[in-house]
Amino acid sequence: MKTITELRQEYIAGTTSPTKVITEALNLIKEKNTDINAFLEVYEDALVEAEEATKQYKEKGADTPELLGVPVALKNNILLKGKKATGASKILENYTAVYDATIVKKLKEAGAIFVGATNMDEFAMGGSTENSAFGPTKNPVDTTRVPGGSSGGSAAAVAMNAVPVAIGTDTGGSIRQPASYCGIVGFKPTYGAVSRYGLMAMGSSLDQAGPLTKTVADAEIVHNIMAGKDSMDATTINPDTYRDVGVKDKYVFGVPKKFLKDGVDEDVLTAFNEHVESLKKDGHEIIEIDLPLFEQGLAAYYVVMPAEVSSNLARYDGIRYGLSVEGDNLLDVYENTRAEGFGPEVKRRILLGTHVLSSGYYDAYYGKAQLARVKMREELDEVFKNVDIILTPTAPTPAFKLGEKNDPLSMYRQDIFTVPVNLTGVPAISLPMGMVEREEKKLPIGVQYIGPHGGDARLFSIAKKVYDERL
Ligand code: GLN
């Protein structure tokens, strides 16, 4: 599949057409999806839209919206009116969205054509897409391995060349980690840069939607279309007051050396050090930094996130949405529906969240975690006085085998470098940084660039130089 930039040029030049590209995308999905399971649903009606887009290009050429005729895949926790929105949960198996998420509305206005809904961990809880109620997604690079998660279907959709861009959501790493495992680009914006209206809430103070793409330039195009103040989401930032930290030619990069000692595979560390060296060669400055609180992010995350999950998922009660299982009284209906509708990981987090919010434990856990979060942000602000960008590997390892991580804690540890970013609300991008070998197969790994609050444009600008320009 070509990039958005290439497609757009060719559509305008008339060397290919949306009809042709969308037809090919749908055919490819039909051919490969039985094995990969990246898509939960394919939208055949995309072809009708493609024909209309083809007509538009013939009539108006370059005078058409930026994404006209570009095939896009959408994680299935994002509402697209008239289509099923399952969150990969049995509880919403037959639920149809009644309105468009703000980001969907914006993408539609820009001319994007949605070709299908992508698989994910149930309600975005997980790091491998094995927690889907509709079966796991496989990594297109090596189908014995996971694509990462929770936006594993979106990452696989791009990696299998079905679409140039898939939209994911990231609460603790769910765009960046699968991007890293599948060898593509994944971007998590500054919290509040993008509207959450019409996204199924997981951890409301952490969730952001973002693009998974083959190039940084494509990610930037799509992010800029989705971003902006939304009257339907009070946490979105007004672009007029948005503190864009600006771009430079040469940067000071901070590397938290001590943090990297924490369970990172040796060859991943080697590749990371080589990446750092290449930045030095480009004339950037590298300094060692210390992030003692940031390092504790995982502990705070697994208190804050389940607390918000337990509250957000209370709405799935058998009355308002989706599945409803009968019972002798109302309480039975709630219990039976939730017992049958939710998978084990979702239940685990609801229990954990309910516990940390209960009276007597609130101060000990939830209050402390929130305090830790404030302190982490202070620590980060301090570090960003001296550095422009922080570097870490995206994940400590390449993609693991399907079924390999069967205890939740070892799965959680994969997010050690990504969750502190959500807790502090700053932006980060994952870029491919080479391959490592496992069982005679080359597997992609990723490097994470973390920017200060409002540093989205800065990350795109440097990432285009270090990644796109070297492609
Ligand atoms: N893997 C992390 C978790 O399980 C992150 C999930 C996400 O970002 N949605 O919570």
Boltz pocket constraint, residues with backbone or C-beta under 6 A from the ligand:
constraints:
  - pocket:
      binder: B
      contacts: [[A, 123], [A, 124], [A, 125], [A, 126], [A, 127], [A, 149], [A, 150], [A, 169], [A, 170], [A, 171], [A, 172], [A, 173], [A, 174], [A, 175], [A, 202], [A, 305], [A, 411], [A, 415]]
      max_distance: 6.0
